[in-house]
Amino acid sequence: MEKIIDEFTDLNISRQRKEQLRNPEAFKARKRKYDTSLKGMIVGRENHRKRVGHTRRNLNTKSYRMERESNEK
């Protein structure tokens, strides 16, 4: 394996940080379509389940409780 030589090689930072600087797109935070609304929590929850591959649901989490409360009104 050859050593990578670029503008980050001689910096006094960790190898992990150099990797982050070399590949900024891979380390960007995911953008949220909806931030704090109930709808956004539901969208995020379902997207996460799909992405990770979870099939079971924890019905006592905050988003499910808020969803039940809003349906009762």
N, C-alpha and C positions, 0 to 999 in steps of 0.2 A: 504494500500500500504506500503510495507516494504522499509526501507531506504537501498540504495545500499552502501555496504561497500567494498571498494577496494583501490588500491594505489592512486586514485585521490580524495578520500573522504576528507582527511585532508589538501589538498592544498588550498591556499588562492586565488582561482580563481572563476569565475562565474559558475553558473550551466550549462550555455550554452557551455562554454569552456570545462567543464568536460565531457559533452555529446560528444563533438567533439573528445576528446582524447580517450574516451571509444569506439567510433565507427568510426575509421578513414576512412573506405571504403565508408561510406555513405556521407562523406563530401569532397571527392576528387573532384578536378576540372575535368571537362570532357576533355579528350584528343582530340585534333583536328587532323584530318587526314591531312588536308592541312591548313597551317597557313594564309598566306596573299594573295594567288593567287586568281584570279577570280574564278577558278574552285573550290577552297576551300570555297569561300564565297557562291557559289551556293549550294554546298553540305551541308554546315552548315545551310543555309536558308531553304532548303527543309527538312532536318532532323528536324529542329526546328518546322516547320509547321506540320510535321507528329506527332511529340512527343506531341505538345501542342493541336493539333486538329484544327488548324486554316484552314479555307477554302478560305477566301478572300486573295487577294494579294495586297500589297501596291506597285504599279508599279513605284513609284518615289523614292524608296530607292536606296542606293548607288550600291548595287549588280545588280539591274535591269538596272540602268543607264549605268554601266560599261559594262554589257552584250550587251545592245543595241549599244553602241559605238564600241565594238569589232566586232559586226556583220556588221556594216556599212563599215568597212575597207575592 
